[in-house]
Amino acid sequence: MEHDQPTHGKPLLRSMLMIVLWPAFLMACAATGLFFSLVDPMELIVLDRRLQMHVTGVYTVGFFAFWLLGILSSGLTALLVQKAH
């Protein structure tokens, strides 16, 4: 028996989600650490206004923004690899 091809869609969906979400999560961790080690969250200016959030809130929003970018990148890569096969 081959274990490369699942017989139904649910295990394939789960594995595809992990293939996309896990590298995106790791990249978001690294990007958040690097970005906020160089940029003070209280000095960020968005649309000509200084952010009026708590530091932890800025870190959280930044992490999820980096994670979303990673998901888009990993998802596009997974889609292109799947189309190539």
LINFENGI-V939736 format. One record per residue. PSI is psi in radians with two decimals (* if undefined). Layout:
PSI
PSI
//
This chain:
2.41
2.41
0.13
-0.62
1.92
2.64
-0.43
2.90
-0.41
-0.85
-0.60
-0.72
-0.76
-0.80
-0.63
-0.67
-0.75
-0.62
-0.57
-0.81
-0.66
-0.89
-0.58
-0.69
-0.81
-0.70
-0.66
-0.67
-0.85
-0.77
-0.71
-0.79
-0.79
-0.83
-0.85
-0.12
-0.33
-0.43
2.27
2.16
-0.47
-0.16
0.03
2.38
2.15
2.17
0.86
0.37
2.43
2.45
2.34
0.91
2.80
2.67
-0.74
-0.64
-0.70
-0.74
-0.75
-0.84
-0.71
-0.76
-0.84
-0.55
-0.77
-0.63
-0.69
-0.74
-0.70
-0.68
-0.76
-0.75
-0.86
-0.66
-0.74
-0.71
-0.80
-0.68
-0.75
-0.66
-0.71
-0.69
-0.49
-0.41
*
//
